[in-house]
Amino acid sequence: MTIKRFNGTERRAYVRLEKSLSVRFKISGNPTGSTYTATTRNISQGGLCLEIDYEKESLVEALSTADQKIGIDINSLIPQRANTVTEMPHWISGRVDWARKSDQDRNLLQVGLEFENLTEEARKRIRDYLVDQFLGQYPQ
């Protein structure tokens, strides 16, 4: 297993929202087409950090490869607005940028994903969610 180590240089282009969200994802090229569930550690306009139980060895192995393509169900990631009809999964693409064991919980693998080829609609939905969450942290 190849795990890309963090070299200490901050490369983030976007502010991260520390938020634990349940998200569904699938690994591109997986012949079974299996869908998995993980939890986010944080999310930004450019990507997110997933936390995955380290005991899922085959999943950890697949996600520990840099440049692995991942499909993320944006409908599971970004909660729907109250007046929105429930939609079928809408998959957006991400690429594994790095993977490492969690500093806080050694039973978790953290996987940094960079969003790729987002539609303007998906980009706006992520941006609007982040703005709502950040503004909600401050009393009016």
Disulfide bonds with the S-S distance in Angstrom:
none
